[in-house]
Amino acid sequence: MSKSKAIATGLFAGAVAGIAMTVAMLLLAWAFNIATPLFILGDRLSVFISPKPFFWIMGRVGGYNHLKQLGVGSSMLGQILVGAIGGLIYGIVRHKHQHLGYHWTFLLFVVLPLVVSAILLWPVLGTHYGGIPIDAARLITLLGLAICFLLFERVLVLGFNFLTNRGQFKTATGVEFSPRLGRRAFLFGTLGVLIAGGGAAIARKLFQIATFSYDGTQYLGDAVQPITPNDRFYCVTKNVVDPRVDMGLWHLEVNGLVQNARAYRILDFKTMEQIDQETTLMCISNGLDAGLMSNAVWRGIRMADLLQASSPLAGAERVRLYGVDNYTDTVPFEKAMSPTTLVALMMNGAELPDRHGFPARAIVPGYFGEKHVKWLTRIEVTKANAKGFYETQGWGPNFTVPTRSRIDVPYNEMWIKVAEATKGVPVKGVAFGGDRGVSRVEFSSDDGENWDDAKIDYPGTKLSWALWSFDWKPDEVDDYTLVVRATDGDGKLQEYEEDRPFTSGITGFHKIIVRVVG
């Protein structure tokens, strides 16, 4: 066999083997909730991209969901390309050493990529979308990778042998002949197409349960209620497919700098004191006019009760929270010990929905939403240098929610006839002071030159938003700049913090233009 034919055959066999490996990864994710590089490679790489270039990339591709789709698609194509390159290498080696044993292919195509994957993906290997604890999930992920790499190696070797075998076959007339490479390539290629078709079917099923339909859900406008319905609660997730935790597999660990590490099952919480607490959550990337903010009544256990039961040791300065999806974040130890910091099990009187962290999530009042870790599986007491997913990416350093307010009605650039406007234009919106409450809301129709007190229709709690309204009666034709500002429960007026980076949440005042016409 010529060198060029060996290379071409290796490329072909490697591409089909890459397709088979990729389909196997899709199958493991869909049928067994096992994490594979198709889904966790993006998590591993994204922490090395700081927020500014990350947002630039998102803008170029059309948003976060498109970025995630592009990431998975690129991973799939990349694996097939790498498989083809691996096949090329195999073809060259087989051409030079036709009688070389097969043990080297196991080392090159199974052991080596498994070791490299373990090293490069170690921080995210503990992912399991069914809720298996982190240490066990890491082993299962590695086992899944080993199976996929072994499948690649077998398809590559057997496929190459099939394409280059000169064995004879008999026809119906008994005449023996050796099929040409083209015929064998057609048969092997057909097998590759069938495998790819199965992969496409699995990919469609995964797409149906993927996060693209709800990631980025906002809650704003005329329909805003004091308590946000669960199905309308804002949602942001880094995942392509969110976990759907199996209660038989899940448990919550408390470990790290503690005297007594503990592990809890859901039944253990039934005997513990649970409290109801109304708390508003807001995303750190929420714009002044955006709706990545919602309010719910959470029921759960004080995180302090779980920490105290494990007896924290000296040197405990931060608490790192882990989700089953490999997401992590940290809070100061003192904040974790606050009586308002919860491990929530219910949301508005119902079990937590899957997208909001079933069976347990952290509630950390006064901090941005990224700290309220979903699908909570580990609470680790650590030293001061611990960092989480977004902290490593460059978010922060201030994660305390600043006082914010928003106008929901009327909408920006709205036109109103003066005859109707003089009867009164209802203006309403929300205000939020983190864990400080809201004591006052003011409205201006002249871009902040003069202010009037708005009515607080729903004061909420110290940990939640307030809903406000104002009966505005413009009496002449003009373009009006409407502005709102709030004062928190400590008496501090909402302000624009010039030195606060956007990575700590933007500050300022929501303004809209309303045109009163004749």
Secondary structure, 3 states (H helix, E strand, C coil): CCHHHHHHHHHHHHHHHHHHHHHHHHHHHHHHCECCHHHHHHHHHHCCCCHHHHHHHHHHHCCHHHHHHHHHHHHHHHHHHHHHHHHHHHHHHHHHCCCCCCHHHHHHHHHHHHHHHHHHHHHHCCCECCCCCHHHHHHHHHHHHHHHHHHHHHHHHHHHHHHHCCCCEECCCCCEECCCHHHHHHHHHHHHHHHHHHHHHHHHHHHHHCHHHCCCECCCCCCCCCCCCHHHCCECCCCCCCCCCCCCCCCEEEEECECCCEEECHHHHHHCCCEEEEEEEECCCCCCCCCCEEEEEEEEEEHHHHHHHCCECCCCCEEEEEECCCCEEEEEHHHHCCCCCEEEEEECCEECCHHHCCCCEEECCCECHHHCCCCEEEEEEECCCCCCHHHHHCCCCCCECCCEEEEEECCCCEEEEHHHHCCCEEEEEEEECCCCCEEEEEEECECCCCCEECEEEECCCCCCCEEEEEEECCCCCEEEEEEEEEEECCCCECCCCCCCCHHHCCCCCCEEEEEEEC
